[in-house]
Amino acid sequence: MATPLYEQLYTYIIEQIRDGKLQKGDRVPSEKEFAEQFSVSRITSKKALEMLAQANVIERVRGKGSFVSLDTDRSAPINLPNAVEDNSSENKHSWVLGVIFPDCSDSFGTRMLRAIEEQCAKSNCHMILKFTYDSQTIEEQAVQSLVRYGVDGLIILPVHGEMYNAELLRLSLDNFPMILVDRHLKGIPVQSVHTDNAKAAEELTDFLLDRGHQHIGFLSPPPEHTTVIEERVQGFITAFSKRGLNINLGYLERRLMSTLPSRQTMPEEVNADKRLLTQFIQEHENITAFVACEYNIALLLSKVLASMQKKIPRDVEVVCFDSLDRPFDSPFFTHIRQNEEAIGKTAVNKLLKQLEGKQTSINCTIGYELIMGESTHINLG
């Protein structure tokens, strides 16, 4: 097993002292200088210096730097506390992780956050949570405030429609420990943990095609610069193309806005989406099934269909991503259940590996499950 980078830096300073290249009172490199000299993240250099301070090898003076605190004799070994190799739970470093989400709900997000918190507790980590309400400005402020506070790493579910958040780009260039969940950002080499959304959307669409549906609608928010939506659109289209079927692009309605997270529910946006869906259904009366990009869109669709005296699944079948387990006053949809617990736990574990200076894969996809509900019990075969 490769020695973590922070241990290598720790050992480097010890050897410098043993060789007499560093004497008592000499200044040692700063976090930034260490990071630049050895091409590591500042969090790695920070941990190495913290361990040296805990072992009383150096003294850290606020505003001045770090200085060797030992009297050294070149001919004698330096007896140091075995800080690197002590793996007892009470001596493990307690990391502080920042978690940034647009929002969460019972249908998606809550289970993931709970899993993140549980894994942090098991790993002797502390967690600080901030919501962005799908605002890039608030997201940037959250990143800045958490980094200023001194968090050791970040777990972020990026806001919808984001291409390049300047703060995320800057942190990625600085090799700051960071994990994205649910989606990834094109062109930014940041590790991510998410569902294989294209494959899952293709499976949902195949499910409806196998049941004999030929006219299937697809509903989503605008997909631009949001990989999770772009990939679900692609999966929907791929299901048709693999069967050699022509797809009517007019069956894709991708302008729904009211289900996006925000600080408060906007009735005018909900009403606008209802009008949009009503018109869409009226213009495409031959559609017999829908793939909804998310649960809240499926729920909105069910209300619009009810207002038009259409019933699910008698008149129209509906499938979606995520769902409440057993809602009291709405359909239990046939849906893709994402493994939020695994996404959350994997994100924490991958971030901890980064903090320990270990290498992990850039993208990690987590499995999912197709759950049968009450919105597709017509056998059209």
C-alpha positions in Angstrom: 0.0 0.0 0.0 1.4 3.4 -1.0 2.4 5.7 1.8 -0.1 8.7 2.1 1.4 11.9 0.8 1.0 13.7 4.2 3.1 10.9 5.8 5.8 11.5 3.1 5.9 15.2 4.0 6.0 14.4 7.7 9.0 12.0 7.1 10.7 14.6 4.9 10.9 17.1 7.7 12.0 14.5 10.2 14.9 13.5 7.8 15.8 17.2 7.4 16.1 17.5 11.2 18.1 14.2 11.5 20.5 15.3 8.8 21.0 18.6 10.5 19.6 20.6 7.6 17.0 22.0 9.9 18.0 23.2 13.4 16.0 24.4 16.4 14.4 27.7 15.6 14.7 27.2 11.8 11.5 28.0 9.8 10.0 25.1 7.9 8.0 25.6 4.7 4.4 27.0 4.9 1.4 25.0 3.8 1.4 26.9 0.5 5.2 26.4 0.0 5.0 22.7 0.8 2.1 22.3 -1.6 3.9 24.0 -4.4 7.2 22.3 -3.8 5.8 18.8 -3.8 2.8 19.3 -6.1 0.2 18.3 -3.5 -3.0 20.0 -2.2 -2.7 22.5 0.6 -4.9 20.3 2.8 -2.2 17.5 2.5 0.6 19.9 3.5 -1.7 21.3 6.3 -2.2 17.8 7.7 1.6 17.1 7.6 2.3 20.3 9.5 -0.4 19.6 12.1 1.0 16.1 12.8 4.5 17.6 13.2 3.1 20.1 15.7 1.2 17.4 17.6 4.4 15.5 17.8 6.2 18.6 19.2 8.6 18.6 16.3 7.6 22.1 15.2 5.9 25.1 16.8 3.3 27.0 14.8 3.3 30.7 15.4 0.2 32.6 14.1 1.2 35.1 11.5 4.8 34.1 11.4 5.0 30.4 10.4 6.2 27.1 11.7 9.6 26.6 13.4 11.6 23.6 14.5 11.2 23.2 18.3 13.6 20.3 19.0 17.3 20.4 20.0 19.0 18.0 17.6 22.1 15.9 17.7 23.2 14.6 14.3 24.8 11.5 15.9 21.7 10.5 17.8 18.2 9.5 16.5 15.4 11.8 17.3 12.8 10.1 19.5 9.5 11.2 18.2 5.9 10.2 19.1 4.7 7.7 16.6 2.0 10.0 15.4 1.9 8.7 11.9 1.4 5.0 12.8 -1.0 5.5 15.7 -4.3 4.2 14.3 -6.3 4.1 17.5 -9.7 5.7 17.1 -9.1 8.4 19.8 -6.0 9.6 17.9 -7.4 9.7 14.4 -7.5 13.1 12.8 -11.0 14.6 13.0 -11.7 16.1 9.6 -14.3 18.9 9.1 -16.3 18.4 5.9 -18.5 21.0 4.2 -21.7 19.7 2.5 -23.5 22.0 0.0 -26.9 21.0 -1.5 -29.4 23.0 -3.5 -32.2 21.5 -1.2 -33.5 18.1 -0.3 -36.9 16.4 -0.1 -38.4 13.1 0.9 -38.3 12.0 -2.8 -34.6 12.8 -3.3 -31.8 14.2 -1.2 -32.9 13.5 2.4 -31.6 9.9 2.4 -28.3 11.0 0.8 -27.7 13.7 3.4 -28.5 11.2 6.2 -26.0 8.7 4.8 -23.4 11.4 4.5 -23.9 12.4 8.2 -23.9 8.8 9.3 -20.7 8.1 7.4 -19.1 11.2 8.8 -19.9 10.1 12.3 -18.5 6.6 11.7 -15.3 8.2 10.3 -14.8 10.6 13.2 -15.6 13.6 11.0 -17.7 16.7 11.6 -20.1 18.0 8.9 -21.3 21.5 8.1 -24.3 21.8 5.8 -25.4 24.7 3.6 -28.3 25.0 1.2 -28.0 27.0 -2.0 -31.7 26.9 -3.2 -30.4 26.4 -6.7 -28.7 29.8 -6.8 -25.2 29.9 -8.3 -24.5 33.1 -6.3 -25.4 31.5 -3.0 -23.4 28.4 -4.0 -20.3 30.5 -4.6 -20.8 32.3 -1.2 -21.3 28.9 0.5 -18.0 27.6 -1.0 -16.2 30.8 0.0 -17.5 30.8 3.6 -16.8 27.1 4.2 -13.2 27.4 2.9 -12.6 30.5 5.0 -14.0 28.6 8.0 -11.3 26.0 7.4 -13.2 22.9 6.2 -10.8 20.1 5.1 -12.9 19.1 2.1 -16.3 19.7 0.3 -19.1 17.5 -0.9 -21.3 19.4 -3.4 -24.4 18.8 -5.3 -24.1 21.6 -7.9 -27.0 23.9 -8.8 -29.1 23.3 -11.9 -27.9 24.8 -15.2 -24.4 25.5 -13.9 -21.5 25.3 -16.4 -18.6 26.8 -14.6 -18.8 28.0 -11.0 -15.8 30.2 -10.6 -15.2 29.1 -7.1 -15.4 25.4 -8.0 -13.0 25.9 -10.9 -10.5 27.7 -8.7 -10.6 25.0 -6.0 -10.2 22.3 -8.6 -7.1 24.1 -10.0 -5.8 24.3 -6.4 -6.4 20.5 -5.9 -8.7 21.3 -3.0 -10.3 18.0 -1.8 -13.8 18.0 -3.2 -16.5 15.5 -4.4 -19.5 16.2 -6.5 -22.6 14.1 -6.0 -25.6 13.4 -8.4 -23.9 15.1 -11.3 -20.5 16.1 -12.7 -19.2 19.3 -14.4 -17.9 19.0 -17.9 -14.3 20.2 -18.3 -13.6 20.3 -14.6 -11.6 17.3 -13.3 -13.4 16.9 -10.0 -14.3 13.5 -8.7 -18.0 12.7 -8.7 -20.4 10.0 -7.5 -23.7 9.6 -9.3 -26.2 7.3 -10.9 -25.7 6.2 -14.5 -28.5 8.5 -15.6 -28.3 7.7 -19.3 -28.6 3.9 -18.7 -31.4 4.4 -16.1 -33.5 6.6 -18.5 -32.9 4.1 -21.3 -34.2 1.3 -19.0 -37.3 3.4 -18.1 -38.1 4.1 -21.7 -37.5 0.4 -22.7 -40.0 -0.6 -20.0 -42.7 1.5 -21.7 -41.7 0.4 -25.2 -41.8 -3.2 -24.1 -45.4 -2.6 -23.0 -46.4 -1.6 -26.5 -46.3 2.2 -26.2 -45.2 3.9 -29.5 -45.9 7.5 -28.5 -44.0 8.4 -25.3 -43.5 11.9 -24.0 -40.5 13.1 -22.0 -40.7 15.9 -19.4 -37.9 17.8 -17.7 -36.5 21.2 -16.7 -34.1 22.8 -19.2 -31.2 20.4 -19.6 -28.5 22.9 -20.6 -25.3 22.5 -18.6 -26.9 20.0 -16.2 -25.4 16.6 -16.8 -28.0 14.7 -14.9 -30.8 16.0 -17.2 -28.7 15.9 -20.4 -27.9 12.2 -19.7 -31.5 11.3 -19.0 -32.6 13.0 -22.3 -29.9 11.0 -24.1 -31.0 7.8 -22.5 -34.6 8.4 -23.6 -33.4 9.0 -27.2 -31.0 6.0 -27.2 -33.8 3.6 -26.2 -35.6 4.4 -29.5 -32.5 4.5 -31.7 -31.3 1.0 -30.5 -34.6 -0.4 -31.7 -34.4 1.4 -35.0 -37.5 3.5 -34.1 -37.9 7.1 -35.2 -38.4 9.5 -32.3 -40.6 12.6 -32.5 -38.6 15.3 -30.9 -41.8 17.2 -30.4 -42.6 14.8 -27.7 -39.9 16.2 -25.5 -41.0 19.1 -23.3 -38.0 20.5 -21.6 -39.1 23.9 -20.3 -40.5 23.1 -16.9 -39.2 25.3 -14.2 -41.4 25.1 -11.1 -39.9 22.0 -9.6 -36.4 23.4 -9.4 -35.3 24.2 -5.8 -35.8 27.8 -4.6 -36.1 29.7 -1.3 -39.9 29.7 -1.7 -42.6 28.1 -3.8 -43.6 30.5 -6.6 -47.3 29.9 -7.5 -46.9 31.7 -10.8 -44.2 29.3 -11.9 -46.4 26.3 -10.9 -49.4 27.7 -12.8 -47.2 28.5 -15.8 -46.0 24.9 -15.9 -49.5 23.6 -15.5 -50.6 25.6 -18.5 -47.5 24.4 -20.5 -48.3 20.8 -19.7 -52.0 21.2 -20.5 -51.2 22.7 -23.9 -48.5 20.0 -24.5 -51.0 17.2 -23.8 -53.7 18.8 -25.9 -51.3 19.2 -28.9 -50.1 15.6 -28.5 -53.2 13.6 -27.8 -51.7 10.4 -29.2 -49.1 10.2 -26.4 -50.0 7.2 -24.2 -47.1 7.3 -21.7 -44.6 9.7 -20.1 -41.1 9.6 -18.8 -40.8 12.3 -16.1 -37.2 13.4 -15.3 -38.1 13.6 -11.6 -40.8 12.8 -9.1 -42.1 16.4 -8.7 -42.7 16.6 -12.4 -44.6 13.3 -12.4 -46.7 14.7 -9.5 -47.4 17.9 -11.4 -48.3 15.9 -14.5 -50.8 13.8 -12.4 -52.6 16.9 -11.3 -52.8 18.3 -14.8 -54.1 15.0 -16.1 -56.7 14.9 -13.4 -57.9 18.4 -14.3 -58.3 17.1 -17.9 -60.4 14.1 -16.6 -57.6 11.7 -17.6 -56.6 9.0 -15.1 -53.3 7.3 -14.4 -52.8 4.5 -15.5 -56.2 4.0 -17.2 -55.6 6.7 -19.9 -51.9 7.4 -19.5 -49.0 5.5 -18.0 -46.3 7.5 -16.2 -42.8 6.5 -15.0 -40.2 8.8 -13.3 -37.0 9.1 -11.3 -37.4 8.7 -7.6 -40.7 8.7 -5.7 -42.1 8.8 -2.2 -42.3 5.3 -0.8 -46.1 5.3 -0.3 -47.7 8.7 -0.8 -51.1 9.2 0.7 -52.7 11.5 -1.8 -50.8 10.9 -5.1 -49.9 7.9 -7.3 -47.1 5.6 -6.3 -45.2 5.9 -9.5 -43.2 3.2 -11.3 -39.7 4.7 -10.9 -36.0 4.4 -10.9 -34.9 4.4 -7.3 -31.4 5.8 -7.0 -29.2 4.4 -4.2 -28.9 7.6 -2.3 -27.4 5.9 0.7 -24.6 4.4 -1.4 -23.9 7.7 -3.1 -23.6 9.5 0.2 -21.4 7.0 1.9 -19.2 6.6 -1.2 -18.8 10.4 -1.5 -17.5 10.6 2.1 -15.1 7.7 1.7 -13.7 9.1 -1.6 -13.2 12.5 0.0 -11.4 10.9 3.0 -9.1 9.1 0.6 -8.3 12.4 -1.1 -7.5 13.9 2.4 -5.2 11.0 3.1 -3.4 11.6 -0.2 -4.7 8.5 -1.9 -5.7 8.3 -5.6 -9.3 7.3 -6.6 -11.2 7.3 -9.9 -12.7 10.6 -11.2 -16.2 9.3 -11.8 -18.0 6.6 -9.8 -21.4 5.4 -10.8 -23.7 3.8 -8.3 -26.4 1.1 -9.1 -30.1 1.8 -9.1 -33.3 -0.2 -9.1 -36.5 -0.1 -11.2 -39.5 -0.2 -8.8 -42.9 -1.1 -10.0 -45.7 1.2 -8.9 -49.3 1.9 -9.4 -48.9 4.2 -12.5 -48.2 1.4 -15.0 -50.5 -1.5 -14.4 -52.1 -1.6 -17.8 -50.9 -4.5 -19.9 -50.8 -3.2 -23.4 -48.7 -6.0 -24.8 
